[in-house]
Amino acid sequence: MDSENRNKRDLPEVVADILIPLDKMQQTQERMQQRMDEGFSRMENSFDRMTDAVIDAMNRQTARYDTVQTAQTGQETEVRELRQRLENLEKIVYKRAG
């Protein structure tokens, strides 16, 4: 629009020319904010699922470790008992042989 036509416009027309693009910008900004909020929500959900997966894996590993540790402790106890029995049998054999 040339400057002559611009000067002939009345105030409501000028205000409308300002407010209409401003309203469109505001709507665009609101949509962008909504999309960002949805994105943050998805990221938060993903992070929660990953955290749960890591904790579950750690718990399974701990359970496996506990199972192995219990088995090893049981085996160690069994070995000690067998050694003690062997020593007792050796003592009996040496006493009878002597």
C-alpha positions in Angstrom: 0.0 0.0 0.0 1.4 3.4 -0.8 1.7 6.1 1.8 -1.3 8.1 0.5 -3.6 5.2 1.0 -2.1 4.4 4.3 -2.9 7.9 5.6 -6.5 7.6 4.4 -7.3 4.5 6.5 -9.4 5.0 9.6 -8.3 3.9 13.1 -10.4 0.7 13.3 -8.9 -0.6 10.0 -5.3 0.1 11.3 -6.1 -1.6 14.6 -7.6 -4.6 12.8 -4.4 -4.8 10.6 -2.4 -5.0 13.8 -4.6 -7.2 15.9 -5.3 -9.9 13.3 -1.6 -10.9 12.7 -1.1 -10.6 16.5 -4.0 -13.0 17.1 -2.6 -15.4 14.6 0.8 -15.2 16.2 -0.7 -15.9 19.6 -2.6 -18.9 18.3 0.6 -20.2 16.7 2.5 -19.7 20.0 -0.3 -21.5 21.9 -0.1 -24.5 19.5 3.7 -24.6 19.9 3.4 -24.5 23.7 0.9 -27.3 23.6 3.2 -29.4 21.4 6.1 -28.7 23.7 4.1 -29.7 26.7 3.1 -33.0 24.9 6.7 -33.6 24.0 7.8 -33.0 27.6 5.2 -35.4 28.8 6.3 -38.1 26.3 9.9 -37.6 27.4 8.9 -37.9 31.0 7.0 -41.1 30.4 10.0 -42.5 28.4 12.4 -41.6 31.2 10.1 -43.2 33.8 9.9 -46.4 31.7 13.7 -46.5 31.2 14.2 -45.9 35.0 11.8 -48.7 35.7 13.6 -51.0 33.3 16.9 -50.3 34.8 15.6 -50.9 38.4 14.0 -54.1 37.3 17.2 -55.3 35.7 19.2 -54.4 38.8 16.7 -56.3 41.0 16.9 -59.3 38.7 20.7 -59.2 38.9 20.6 -58.8 42.6 18.3 -61.8 42.8 20.6 -63.9 40.7 23.6 -62.8 42.8 21.7 -63.7 46.0 20.9 -67.1 44.5 24.5 -67.7 43.5 25.8 -66.4 46.8 23.4 -68.7 48.7 24.4 -71.7 46.7 28.1 -70.8 47.2 27.6 -70.4 50.9 25.8 -73.7 51.0 28.6 -75.4 49.1 31.2 -73.8 51.4 29.4 -75.1 54.4 29.2 -78.5 52.9 32.9 -78.5 52.1 33.7 -77.5 55.7 31.5 -80.3 57.0 33.1 -82.8 54.7 36.6 -81.7 55.7 35.7 -82.0 59.4 34.3 -85.5 58.8 37.4 -86.5 56.9 39.6 -85.2 59.7 37.5 -87.1 62.3 37.8 -90.3 60.2 41.6 -89.8 59.8 41.9 -89.5 63.6 39.9 -92.7 64.1 42.0 -94.5 61.5 45.3 -93.3 63.1 44.1 -94.3 66.6 43.2 -97.8 65.5 46.4 -98.2 63.4 48.5 -97.0 66.3 
